[in-house]
Amino acid sequence: MTVDAVLVGAGQRGRFVYGAWALRFPHRLRFVAVADPDPRRRRRFGDDHHIPPSRRFADADELFSHGRIATAAVIATDDRTHLRAATAALEAGYEVLVEKPAAHHLDGVVELARVAAAAEGNLHVAHVLRFTTFFLTLHRLVTSGSIGEVVTVEHRENVASWHMAHSFVRGNWGRAAEATPMIVQKACHDFDILTWNVPDPVVRLSSMGSLLEFRPERAPGGATERCTDPCPVVDCPYDARRIYLGTDATGWPHHVLGDDLTPQGRRIALRTGPYGRCVYRADSDVVDHQVVTMETASGATMVLCMHGHSAEEARTMRYDGTKGTLRAVFGRSQEIEVTDHRTGALRRVPVDAGTGGHGGGDDGLVAAFVGAAAEGRPSPVDLSVIIESHLLAFLAEEARITGTTIDVADRRAALVERLR
Ligand SMILES: NC(=O)c1ccc[n+]([C@@H]2O[C@H](COP(=O)([O-])OP(=O)(O)OC[C@H]3O[C@@H](n4cnc5c(N)ncnc54)[C@H](O)[C@@H]3O)[C@@H](O)[C@H]2O)c1
């Protein structure tokens, strides 16, 4: 069965993840309408998917004012519009897949869950890591008792330095007022994985972090406003010319620069657009490193470290339990190591590396959503689980800003009360 869908937000995710999947599997997913205020993106997506002009809308509001015109709605707009668009889609009766974070504030997440619970259709959130073979295997190993009861977890989200500069300094998530905090935007996946693997609820949480590097006072002497001025600093790791003018310009992040990816087109984009700005003068005001410490009801502890100064893009994890230790690297290795305390035996569990975005998670997510939407089935990630991962992420930011240890149990109880 082919699922008809509307796409809201024809940007990077909308075009290259959801749109591309529909073009690869036209017998499973077909986009019949698109909404995006950017006329170029709207036209390009409309043309790629043969959408008639009458079904190309200026924004989410205009599209949803027509009621339900397809089975499914995919919301891939910027963080601050998810809540409004997903609410309208659910109220119109769609099966909804919304990009993460589900909303840009915690009250919004709770409100969306309330709307979803009452809606005819189901709400799915794009927690892509859940759909990778890697994290499915890790989940099975931890929850099947292979390391006994979990005592302590160290989970690191090591964002590569060029990715940090691209997304969280020069790009969409560099300024707190325009997006969601990095610990929500980037690490809501990590909180989702932690709460999935360790369902024992977190009861206390604290956090520290700051913007250490990407500030004007840290700019090397002589650095210019743009790398293309040209900047005389020869050893800057963030030189946009090196990052974006290499020979391979086919995939992400190059295609975020614009439509013209010829060397000349990319040079113009760097001279005029956000991605050519000096990282030290890009007005970034979000963290570039943050740690979150958590304690669960049974007394286990977890540390989540997220930062943007990694040589490689990788999530590294260590789970220590009463019977064994598990070590895993998502992004590089194709195995998970489990060591038994009693025998000392080391077991290497092979994991399929997955292909495509997020180690196969992008494809897995879309396939799961389309399969569920075809049958009106709910998401495998329950609404309460969605609330929990977002609760921890937003409270982590609050704890960092206020410098306090937060009683999560109290705050969760208040949310549950509001959902009644
Ligand atoms: N699941 C993941 O792993 C993952 C990875 C990257 C990004 N994201 C999320 O995906 C979302 C989109 O990110 P992106 O990189 O594609 O951004 P983008 O800026 O490339 O695309 C967003 C698009 O939404 C459009 N838009 C804005 N307001 C709209 C409205 N009211 N109606 C219709 N369209 C509207 C914009 O014009 C733009 O084309 C973000 O929320 C981001 O956090 C998720």
PDBQT file of the ligand as one rigid body, heavy atoms in Angstrom, charges set to zero:
ROOT
HETATM    1  N1  LIG A 501      16.063  13.601  13.550  1.00  0.00    +0.000 N 
HETATM    2  C1  LIG A 501      17.295  14.055  13.429  1.00  0.00    +0.000 C 
HETATM    3  O1  LIG A 501      18.260  13.377  13.711  1.00  0.00    +0.000 OA
HETATM    4  C2  LIG A 501      17.509  15.450  12.939  1.00  0.00    +0.000 A 
HETATM    5  C3  LIG A 501      18.717  15.820  12.340  1.00  0.00    +0.000 A 
HETATM    6  C4  LIG A 501      18.842  17.134  11.893  1.00  0.00    +0.000 A 
HETATM    7  C5  LIG A 501      17.810  18.048  12.081  1.00  0.00    +0.000 A 
HETATM    8  N2  LIG A 501      16.670  17.655  12.706  1.00  0.00    +0.000 N 
HETATM    9  C6  LIG A 501      15.548  18.562  12.919  1.00  0.00    +0.000 C 
HETATM   10  O2  LIG A 501      14.853  18.727  11.671  1.00  0.00    +0.000 OA
HETATM   11  C7  LIG A 501      14.239  20.021  11.619  1.00  0.00    +0.000 C 
HETATM   12  C8  LIG A 501      14.566  20.659  10.281  1.00  0.00    +0.000 C 
HETATM   13  O3  LIG A 501      15.957  20.829  10.171  1.00  0.00    +0.000 OA
HETATM   14  P1  LIG A 501      16.615  21.215   8.770  1.00  0.00    +0.000 P 
HETATM   15  O4  LIG A 501      18.076  21.084   8.948  1.00  0.00    +0.000 OA
HETATM   16  O5  LIG A 501      15.926  20.490   7.695  1.00  0.00    +0.000 OA
HETATM   17  O6  LIG A 501      16.246  22.779   8.687  1.00  0.00    +0.000 OA
HETATM   18  P2  LIG A 501      16.055  23.655   7.387  1.00  0.00    +0.000 P 
HETATM   19  O7  LIG A 501      16.195  25.070   7.841  1.00  0.00    +0.000 OA
HETATM   20  O8  LIG A 501      16.950  23.166   6.302  1.00  0.00    +0.000 OA
HETATM   21  O9  LIG A 501      14.544  23.380   6.929  1.00  0.00    +0.000 OA
HETATM   22  C9  LIG A 501      13.426  23.856   7.613  1.00  0.00    +0.000 C 
HETATM   23  C10 LIG A 501      12.416  24.305   6.554  1.00  0.00    +0.000 C 
HETATM   24  O10 LIG A 501      11.173  24.622   7.207  1.00  0.00    +0.000 OA
HETATM   25  C11 LIG A 501      10.612  25.720   6.511  1.00  0.00    +0.000 C 
HETATM   26  N3  LIG A 501       9.584  26.356   7.353  1.00  0.00    +0.000 N 
HETATM   27  C12 LIG A 501       9.757  27.251   8.359  1.00  0.00    +0.000 A 
HETATM   28  N4  LIG A 501       8.565  27.611   8.873  1.00  0.00    +0.000 NA
HETATM   29  C13 LIG A 501       7.617  26.922   8.191  1.00  0.00    +0.000 A 
HETATM   30  C14 LIG A 501       6.193  26.870   8.249  1.00  0.00    +0.000 A 
HETATM   31  N5  LIG A 501       5.504  27.596   9.155  1.00  0.00    +0.000 N 
HETATM   32  N6  LIG A 501       5.535  26.073   7.387  1.00  0.00    +0.000 NA
HETATM   33  C15 LIG A 501       6.215  25.324   6.476  1.00  0.00    +0.000 A 
HETATM   34  N7  LIG A 501       7.571  25.349   6.371  1.00  0.00    +0.000 NA
HETATM   35  C16 LIG A 501       8.265  26.124   7.228  1.00  0.00    +0.000 A 
HETATM   36  C17 LIG A 501      11.815  26.600   6.197  1.00  0.00    +0.000 C 
HETATM   37  O11 LIG A 501      11.554  27.548   5.164  1.00  0.00    +0.000 OA
HETATM   38  C18 LIG A 501      12.840  25.555   5.785  1.00  0.00    +0.000 C 
HETATM   39  O12 LIG A 501      12.816  25.303   4.395  1.00  0.00    +0.000 OA
HETATM   40  C19 LIG A 501      14.784  20.790  12.824  1.00  0.00    +0.000 C 
HETATM   41  O13 LIG A 501      13.814  20.865  13.804  1.00  0.00    +0.000 OA
HETATM   42  C20 LIG A 501      15.955  19.952  13.323  1.00  0.00    +0.000 C 
HETATM   43  O14 LIG A 501      16.120  20.032  14.722  1.00  0.00    +0.000 OA
HETATM   44  C21 LIG A 501      16.517  16.384  13.116  1.00  0.00    +0.000 A 
ENDROOT
TORSDOF 0
